[in-house]
Amino acid sequence: MKSTKSSVDVAIIGGGPAGISAALWCSELGLNSVLVEKENGLGGQLHHIYNPIENYLGVSVANGLELLSRFEKSIAARNFVRRIGIKATSIDFGSMEVRSAGERGRTDSLSCRAMIIATGVRRRLLGIPCEIDFRGNGILESGSKDKANVTGKSVLIVGGGDAAFENAMILSELAGSVSIAYRRREPTARREFVDAAKNRANVSLLPETLVEVIAGNLSVETVE
């Protein structure tokens, strides 16, 4: 096992929109920077946005990948190091050092003057049986992406925020019925989203409801 050490002005952890933007600005300011991204490509959550993006100032695109392609053109000639497919394993804020796992068991150590943590967000899990097993087999990734797969079917959405109600409106266009289950007495989504859902004939709300089990054989069949 070998260890390598290097030093830069700025270490950027995460290659989503925030990390890409930070790298661009470091280049603009003449700072020596390294961007570390554990996935095999930049973009983060942009890879999972299938609907049009129309609320990004000055840009209107069909989906996340189109926006990512524009970002990549913006940074193509910028001077910063990209460490793609490399996971940061530890961060020492005292010594300002980032350690990562390299190829063939090599440990890389990166010291820096400043650090930008841009690790983004991840989807919350319910922590119940089978929610991982049935991904792609009854558990949908996106209402926009999977809309055609629910034609005439019964759909359950778990959560009471904006995303839950937005997806409910998208899926209810083709689904036989859509139920929205959430823990609180009232949903936290914006009022216009809630009102739209209440006015949709095939959408029902299930307040103060917890989902405990997702069950089935090859795909989702029942939910308790």
C-alpha positions in Angstrom: 0.0 0.0 0.0 1.4 3.4 -1.0 0.6 6.9 0.1 0.8 10.1 -1.9 0.7 13.7 -0.6 -0.1 16.9 -2.4 -1.0 20.5 -1.6 -3.4 23.0 -3.1 -5.1 26.3 -2.4 -8.6 24.9 -2.3 -10.0 21.4 -1.9 -13.5 20.9 -3.2 -15.4 17.8 -2.0 -18.3 17.0 -4.3 -18.9 17.4 -8.0 -22.5 18.5 -8.2 -23.6 22.0 -9.3 -22.2 23.6 -6.2 -18.8 21.9 -6.5 -18.6 22.6 -10.2 -19.4 26.3 -9.6 -16.8 26.5 -6.8 -14.2 25.0 -9.1 -15.0 27.5 -11.8 -14.6 30.5 -9.4 -11.4 29.1 -8.0 -10.0 29.0 -11.6 -11.4 32.6 -12.2 -9.5 33.8 -9.1 -6.3 32.1 -10.1 -6.5 29.6 -7.2 -5.0 26.1 -7.5 -7.9 23.7 -6.7 -8.7 20.0 -6.8 -12.3 18.7 -7.1 -12.9 15.3 -5.5 -16.0 13.4 -6.6 -16.8 9.8 -5.6 -19.1 9.0 -8.6 -17.7 8.3 -12.1 -18.8 11.7 -13.4 -19.8 15.2 -12.4 -23.3 16.4 -12.0 -24.7 14.9 -8.7 -28.5 15.2 -8.6 -28.6 16.5 -12.1 -28.5 12.9 -13.2 -31.9 12.3 -11.5 -33.9 15.3 -12.7 -36.1 14.2 -15.6 -38.5 17.1 -15.8 -37.8 20.6 -17.4 -35.8 23.0 -15.4 -37.3 26.5 -15.8 -36.4 28.2 -12.5 -32.6 28.5 -13.1 -31.9 32.2 -13.9 -31.3 32.7 -17.6 -31.6 29.1 -18.6 -34.4 26.8 -19.6 -33.6 23.1 -20.3 -35.4 19.9 -20.8 -33.8 18.0 -17.9 -30.8 17.7 -15.6 -28.5 16.2 -18.1 -29.0 19.0 -20.5 -28.1 21.5 -17.8 -25.1 19.4 -16.9 -23.9 19.5 -20.5 -24.0 23.3 -20.3 -22.0 23.3 -17.1 -19.4 21.0 -18.6 -18.9 23.4 -21.5 -18.4 26.3 -19.1 -15.6 24.4 -17.2 -14.0 22.6 -20.2 -11.1 25.1 -20.5 -10.8 25.9 -16.7 -7.7 25.1 -14.9 -8.5 22.8 -12.0 -7.8 19.1 -11.2 -10.7 16.7 -11.4 -10.4 13.5 -9.2 -13.4 11.5 -10.5 -14.4 8.2 -9.0 -12.4 9.0 -5.9 -14.1 8.9 -2.5 -13.0 11.3 0.3 -12.6 9.0 3.3 -11.8 11.5 6.0 -11.4 15.2 6.6 -9.1 16.8 9.2 -10.1 20.4 9.8 -7.3 21.0 12.2 -4.5 20.2 9.7 -6.7 21.1 6.7 -6.2 17.7 5.1 -8.4 15.5 3.0 -7.7 11.8 2.7 -9.1 9.7 -0.1 -8.9 6.1 -1.3 -7.1 5.8 -4.5 -6.5 2.9 -6.9 -5.1 -0.5 -5.7 -5.3 0.4 -2.1 -3.4 3.7 -2.4 -4.1 6.4 0.2 -4.0 10.0 -1.1 -3.6 12.9 1.3 -4.4 16.4 0.1 -3.5 19.4 2.2 -5.1 22.8 1.5 -5.5 26.4 2.6 -9.3 26.3 2.3 -11.9 23.6 1.9 -15.4 23.7 0.3 -17.8 20.9 1.3 -20.3 20.5 -1.5 -21.5 16.9 -1.0 -25.1 17.8 -1.9 -28.2 16.0 -0.8 -29.4 12.4 -0.9 -32.9 10.9 -0.7 -34.1 9.9 2.7 -35.0 6.3 3.4 -37.9 5.1 5.4 -35.9 2.3 7.0 -38.5 -0.4 6.3 -38.3 -3.8 4.7 -37.9 -4.1 0.9 -37.6 -0.4 0.1 -34.2 -1.0 -1.4 -35.0 -4.4 -3.0 -37.9 -3.1 -5.0 -36.2 -0.1 -6.6 -37.1 -0.2 -10.2 -39.7 -3.0 -9.5 -42.6 -1.0 -8.2 -40.7 1.7 -6.4 -40.3 4.6 -8.8 -37.4 7.0 -9.2 -39.2 9.9 -10.6 -42.8 10.8 -11.5 -41.6 12.5 -14.8 -39.4 9.6 -15.7 -41.8 6.7 -14.8 -45.2 8.4 -15.6 -46.0 5.9 -18.4 -45.4 2.9 -16.1 -48.4 3.7 -13.8 -51.2 3.8 -16.3 -54.3 2.5 -14.6 -52.4 1.5 -11.5 -52.7 2.4 -7.8 -49.8 4.6 -6.6 -48.7 5.4 -3.1 -46.5 8.4 -2.4 -44.8 8.7 1.0 -44.2 12.2 2.2 -46.0 15.5 2.6 -43.6 18.0 1.1 -43.5 19.8 -2.3 -41.9 16.9 -4.1 -44.6 14.5 -2.9 -47.4 16.6 -4.2 -45.7 17.6 -7.4 -45.2 13.9 -8.2 -48.8 13.1 -7.2 -50.1 15.6 -9.8 -47.8 14.2 -12.5 -48.7 10.6 -11.9 -52.4 11.2 -11.4 -52.7 12.1 -15.1 -52.3 8.4 -16.0 -52.7 6.4 -12.7 -55.9 4.9 -11.6 -55.5 6.4 -8.2 -52.8 8.2 -6.2 -52.6 8.2 -2.4 -50.3 10.5 -0.4 -49.3 9.3 3.0 -47.6 11.6 5.5 -46.9 11.5 9.2 -48.3 14.9 10.3 -51.8 16.1 10.5 -51.2 18.7 7.8 -48.8 18.4 4.8 -45.8 20.7 4.6 -46.2 21.3 0.8 -47.1 24.7 -0.6 -50.7 25.6 -0.3 -51.2 25.7 -4.1 -49.8 22.2 -4.5 -52.1 20.8 -1.7 -55.2 22.6 -3.1 -54.5 21.2 -6.6 -54.2 17.6 -5.2 -57.4 18.0 -3.3 -59.2 19.0 -6.4 -57.9 16.1 -8.4 -60.6 13.3 -8.4 -58.2 10.4 -8.2 -55.9 11.8 -5.5 -56.5 11.1 -1.9 -54.6 12.3 1.2 -53.7 10.0 4.2 -52.6 12.2 7.1 -51.0 10.9 10.3 -50.0 7.7 8.4 -46.8 5.7 8.7 -45.7 3.2 6.1 -44.3 0.1 7.9 -43.8 -2.6 5.3 -43.5 -2.9 1.5 -44.1 -6.4 0.3 -44.3 -8.5 -2.8 -42.5 -11.2 -4.8 -40.7 -9.9 -7.9 -42.2 -6.4 -7.5 -44.3 -4.4 -5.1 -47.7 -5.9 -4.4 -48.8 -4.5 -1.1 -47.9 -1.8 1.4 -48.9 -1.8 5.1 
